[in-house]
C-alpha cells in the first residue's frame, strides 16, 4: 500500500487512537486522527482517505453513526467500525448505513490491521485477469471495473456490498449458506455472526429493488437467480 495510502482513525480515546496509529504506521500507512465527529468529517474532506476506522461511541453532537451516514452520502470509502458495546443493534445500524466491517473492543491491533489490509486489497488491488461482466436481467456486475449497474446506471455500493454481490453473481443458481458467504466474502478467519450477511443482503435489495433476483432459501441462505 505504501505511504500514499491514507487512513483516518476516528477515536476519542487517545490511548486507543495512538495504538491503532502505531500499528498502521508500522504497516506503511499514513494516518490522521480525529477525536470527534465534527473533526472527523473535516479531516475526511481534507485528506481523502482510502479507509476510515470509526468509533461509534463518539462524544458531542455528531456520533459515529452520523459520521458514517454523512460519509456514505458522498463516498464509498471503506469503513471499519469500532464499538465498545457488544450491542447487535449498533452493529446492524452501522452496517445498514454502509460500514464494511466491525471490530468490538477490546480488540487485537494486529487483527485490525489484517482487516484493513484485506479490505484495501479487495478495493484497490490489481484487477483479476479473468475479469468479467455478470448480467442478471437489468443488473450487471463488472468485476474488472468493480462496478455494479442497474439498467446501465452505476449503483453506489460499499466495498463489502459489492464483494457480496460479485460472489453471488459468480455462483448464480447455487444456494449458498451464510457460512459459505462469510468464508467467501469476509474470509474464513473473519470473526462475526451470520446476521452480517443478512444486513448486507437487505442493503442490496434496497438499492436494486425487485430487479435483483436474489432469493432467500429458507433453512440454507441465499441464491442469485
FENSUL-V243671 format. One record per residue. N is the residue number from 1. RES is the residue in one letter. SS is DSSP state (H for helix, E for strand, L for the rest). PHI is phi in radians with two decimals (999 if undefined). BURIAL is + if it has 9 or more other C-alpha atoms within 8 Angstrom, else -. Layout:
# FENSUL-V243671
n = [N,N]
res = [RES,RES]
ss = [SS,SS]
phi = [PHI,PHI]
burial = [BURIAL,BURIAL]
This chain:
# FENSUL-V243671
n = [1,2,3,4,5,6,7,8,9,10,11,12,13,14,15,16,17,18,19,20,21,22,23,24,25,26,27,28,29,30,31,32,33,34,35,36,37,38,39,40,41,42,43,44,45,46,47,48,49,50,51,52,53,54,55,56,57,58,59,60,61,62,63,64,65,66,67,68,69,70,71,72,73,74,75,76,77,78,79,80,81,82,83,84,85,86,87,88,89,90,91,92,93,94,95,96,97,98,99,100,101,102,103,104,105,106,107,108,109,110,111,112,113,114,115,116,117,118,119,120,121,122,123,124,125,126,127,128,129,130,131,132,133,134,135,136,137,138,139,140,141,142,143,144,145,146,147,148,149,150,151,152,153,154,155,156,157,158,159,160,161,162,163,164,165,166,167,168,169,170,171,172,173,174,175,176,177,178,179,180,181,182,183,184,185,186,187,188,189,190,191,192,193,194,195,196,197,198,199,200,201,202,203,204,205,206,207,208,209,210,211,212,213,214,215,216,217,218,219,220,221,222,223,224,225]
res = [X,X,X,X,X,X,X,X,X,X,X,X,X,X,X,X,X,X,X,X,X,X,X,X,X,X,X,X,X,X,X,X,X,X,X,X,X,X,X,X,X,X,X,X,X,X,X,X,X,X,X,X,X,X,X,X,X,X,X,X,X,X,X,X,X,X,X,X,X,X,X,X,X,X,X,X,X,X,X,X,X,X,X,X,X,X,X,X,X,X,X,X,X,X,X,X,X,X,X,X,X,X,X,X,X,X,X,X,X,X,X,X,X,X,X,X,X,X,X,X,X,X,X,X,X,X,X,X,X,X,X,X,X,X,X,X,X,X,X,X,X,X,X,X,X,X,X,X,X,X,X,X,X,X,X,X,X,X,X,X,X,X,X,X,X,X,X,X,X,X,X,X,X,X,X,X,X,X,X,X,X,X,X,X,X,X,X,X,X,X,X,X,X,X,X,X,X,X,X,X,X,X,X,X,X,X,X,X,X,X,X,X,X,X,X,X,X,X,X,X,X,X,X,X,X]
ss = [L,L,L,L,L,E,E,E,E,E,L,L,L,H,H,H,H,H,H,H,H,H,H,H,H,H,L,L,L,E,E,E,E,E,L,L,H,H,H,H,H,H,H,H,H,H,H,L,L,L,E,E,E,E,E,L,L,L,L,L,L,L,L,H,H,H,H,H,H,H,H,H,H,H,L,L,L,E,E,E,E,E,E,L,L,L,L,H,H,H,H,H,H,H,H,H,L,L,L,L,E,E,E,E,L,L,L,L,H,H,H,H,H,H,H,H,H,H,H,H,H,H,H,H,L,L,L,L,L,L,L,L,E,E,E,E,L,L,E,E,E,E,L,L,L,L,E,E,E,E,L,L,E,E,E,L,L,L,H,H,H,H,H,H,H,H,H,H,H,H,L,L,L,L,L,E,E,H,H,H,H,H,H,H,H,H,L,L,L,L,L,L,L,L,H,H,H,H,H,H,H,H,H,H,H,H,H,H,H,H,H,L,L,E,E,E,E,L,L,L,E,E,E,E,L]
phi = [999,1.37,-1.25,-1.42,-1.45,-1.64,-2.19,-1.79,-1.86,-1.84,-2.72,-1.46,-1.52,-1.09,-1.15,-1.18,-1.05,-1.14,-1.13,-1.08,-1.07,-0.99,-1.20,-1.18,-1.12,-1.04,-1.55,1.71,-1.62,-1.68,-2.10,-2.19,-1.74,-2.45,-1.52,-2.65,-1.14,-1.13,-1.09,-1.06,-1.09,-1.18,-1.10,-1.13,-1.12,-1.34,-1.69,0.87,-1.22,-1.53,-2.77,-2.18,-1.84,-2.23,-1.35,-1.31,-1.57,-1.56,-1.36,1.55,-1.32,-1.86,-1.51,-1.11,-1.13,-1.21,-1.05,-1.04,-1.09,-1.19,-1.12,-1.16,-1.19,-2.29,-2.57,-1.90,-0.99,-1.05,-2.22,-1.89,-1.51,-2.00,-2.56,-1.49,-1.72,-1.42,-2.05,-1.07,-1.06,-1.06,-1.11,-1.11,-1.05,-1.09,-1.15,-1.15,-1.42,1.96,-1.17,-1.64,-2.80,-2.51,-2.32,-1.67,-1.26,-1.27,-2.31,-1.51,-1.00,-1.13,-1.13,-1.08,-1.12,-1.09,-1.19,-1.03,-1.04,-1.13,-1.18,-1.18,-1.11,-1.22,-1.35,-2.20,-1.18,-1.08,-1.16,-1.15,-1.14,-1.64,-0.97,-2.56,-1.95,-1.67,-1.95,-2.30,1.17,-1.46,-1.81,-2.12,-2.10,-1.67,-1.27,-1.23,-1.46,0.90,-2.35,-1.90,-2.26,-2.09,0.92,1.46,-1.78,-1.03,-1.95,-1.26,-2.22,-1.19,-0.96,-1.18,-1.08,-1.14,-1.01,-1.17,-1.06,-1.09,-1.10,-1.13,-1.13,-1.28,-2.16,-0.97,1.53,-1.69,-1.45,-1.93,-1.28,-1.05,-1.13,-1.08,-1.19,-1.06,-1.12,-1.32,-1.82,-1.56,1.84,-1.11,-1.65,-1.22,-1.84,3.09,-1.88,-1.13,-1.08,-0.98,-1.09,-1.04,-1.10,-1.20,-1.09,-1.06,-1.16,-1.10,-1.13,-1.16,-1.40,-1.84,1.16,-1.21,-1.36,-1.65,-1.49,-2.13,-1.78,-1.47,-1.81,-1.02,1.44,-2.17,2.99,-2.45,-2.46,-1.53,-1.34]
burial = [-,-,-,-,+,+,+,+,+,+,+,+,-,-,-,-,+,-,+,+,+,-,+,+,+,-,-,+,+,+,+,+,+,+,+,+,+,-,+,+,+,-,+,+,-,-,-,-,+,+,+,+,+,+,+,+,-,+,+,-,-,+,+,+,+,+,+,+,+,-,+,+,-,-,-,+,+,+,+,+,+,+,+,-,-,-,-,-,-,-,+,+,+,+,+,+,+,+,+,+,+,+,+,+,-,-,-,-,+,-,-,+,+,-,-,+,-,-,+,+,-,-,-,-,-,-,-,-,-,-,+,-,+,+,-,+,-,+,+,+,+,+,+,+,-,-,+,+,+,+,-,-,-,-,+,-,+,+,+,+,+,+,+,+,+,+,+,+,+,-,-,+,-,-,+,+,+,+,-,-,+,+,+,+,+,+,-,-,-,-,-,-,-,+,-,+,+,-,+,+,+,-,+,+,+,-,-,+,-,-,-,+,-,+,-,-,+,-,-,+,+,+,+,+,-]
